[in-house]
Amino acid sequence: MIHMTTIYFVRHAQPNYDNHNDLERELTANGLEDRKRVTTFLLDKSVDVVLSSPYKRSFDTVKDFADRVGLPVGIVPDFRERKVESVWIDDFESFCKQQWADFSYKLSDGESLREVQERNIAALQEVLAEHKDQTIVIGTHGTALSTILNYYDPSFGYNYFQRVRHFMPWIVKMAFDGECLIEIAEHDVFEE
């Protein structure tokens, strides 16, 4: 009999981009409404644990579900989004393309995708060890989640990231036997 640990990574709902504070960027009115779709999707999944990045937009996206089922939301700092730079980047598209082309590329005060990936994979491995054979929800971010997907499937690169970049919220289910990934599936909460 295979014992599985199932993780539902939940990329946050629509954030308010007028707020340039990455940690405190809240959800928009649409985002607050759309997180209810996440709750509906997760209700029948027999979730044991809810975790989140410390960033408000991710925490608030999964908190609606956690409150509904009476689970606390544990904060895992290393699931946070990539630090781009201390200042707002206007030409984000060029920056993003360059980072996907070179996983070590970063701005002076930011993180490379390799650093983001290493940090997120280390956090994921800790979760897999601590919550073996459980069902877990993790509130996360687009780039952070994309680096995790790239770790398990190197073909997940810039073009795939561009396809999913505006999916908010977005859910990716990953099933593990120990630390070995055995299943991966995307879920569009707007179609289910």
N, C-alpha and C positions, 0 to 999 in steps of 0.2 A: 504494500500500500504506500502510495506517495503522499507524504505530508507536504503541504505547500504553505508558503507565506505569500499572501496576496497584498499588493500595494496599489492603491489608487492615488496616483499623483494628480493633484488638482491645480492646474494653472489658474491663477486668480481671475476674477471677473474684471470688467472694464474699470481702469483707474482714472483718477482725475490728473491728467498730465499738466494741468496748470500748477499743481503743487510739485515743485522740483526737489522736495525732500524725500529721498528714496525710502527711508525708514517709515515716515509718517504719511506717505501718499495714500489717500483714502479712495474708496470706490465711488464712482459716480452714482446718480440715482438709477441709471440703467444697470450698473454693476450690482447694486444692492438688490435689485429685482431679479437679475439673472442668477445670483447665487442660490435662489430658491430652486432653480433647475438642478443645481448640483445636489442640493438636499434631497429632492425627489429621486434623482438617479441613485443616490447612495442608500436610501432608506431600507431596501431589501437585501443589502449586501452583508449583513451580520458583521458589522465593523466592531473591532475590539479596541482600537487605539486611534486617536486623532492627534496628529502632529502638524506643525507648521513652521515655516520661515518666521523670523521675528517681525517681518515687514507687515504693516497694517493691512494692506490690500490682500495679502495671502491669508493672514489670520482671519480677517473678517469674512472671506469667501467660504472658509470651512467652519467658522463658528456657528453659523445658522444651523448647519447639520448637527454639529456637536451638541448644541443646546437642545435640539429636538430629541436626540437620543440619550441625553443626560451624560455625556462624556466630557471630560476636561480637554482642552487643547494644549498639548505640550509643545514648548518652543524648542526648536533645534536650530541654533544660530548658523550652523554651516549649510543649511538649506537656503540661505539668503541668496538674493540675486547678485549677479556680477556687479562689481564696482566699476563704472565706466571711467569716471574722473571726478574731481571735486567741483567742477563747473559743468553746466548743462552743455551737451553737445548738439549743435544745430544740424550738422550733416551726419546724422546717425547712420544713414544708409551706407555711406562710404566706409565709415568706421566699422560697421557690422560686417561688411563684405571682406574687409581686410583681416578682421579677427578670424573669420571662418577659413580664410585662405592660409593664415599663419597662426596656429594655436598658441604661439608664444608672443604674439603682438599685443601690446597694451600701451595705453597713454601713461604719462609720467606718474600719475597718482591712481591708476586703475589696476584692474586684474586682467590677465590673459585668460582665454578660454581654457587653457590647460590648467591654470590655477583654480578656476571655477570648477572644472571637472574633477580634479583631484579632491577638492574640498567636499563636493557633493557626493562623490563615490565613497569617500571615507565615512561620511555621515550615513549614507545608505547601508554600508556594511555594518555599522554599529547598530542600526535599526534592525537589520536582518538577524544579527546575533541576539539582540535583546528581546525581540518579539517573534521568535521562531514559531511557525505554523499559525500565526494570527493573521487577521485581516486589518490592514492599516490604511488610513487616509493621511496623505501628506500635502499640505498647502504649499505650493511652490510658485515658480516663475517661468516665463517662456525660455529664456536663455539657460537658466540653471537646469531645467528639465531637458532641454535640447542637448546639453553636454552629457547628461546621463544617458540619453538615448544613443548619442554618438559613441559612448564608451562601449555599449553592447552591440552596436551596429554602426561601424565606421562609414557606411554609405549615407547615414543621416548627417548631411552637411548643409551648406549654405542654401541650396535650392529647396531642400525639405524644410529648413527653418523658415524660409520665405513663405512657403505654403501655409505653415501653421502660425506664423507670427501674429496674426490678428485674431486667432481663435481665443476668445475670452468669454467665459471660462472654457477650459479644455481639460479633458480627463484622459489619462493614459494608465491602463491597467498593466501591471507587471507581476507575473507569478514566478516564484523562486522555489527551488528544491535546495535547501541550504542557501549557498550563495550563487548557485547556478540558475541563470535565467532560463525558464522553460516556456514562457508565453509572454507575448506583448500584444496589446490591442488598444486602439484609439477609440474614444467614445465622444460623439458630438451630442452634448446635452440639448441642443436645439432640434435634434431629429429624433431623439429617443423618447 
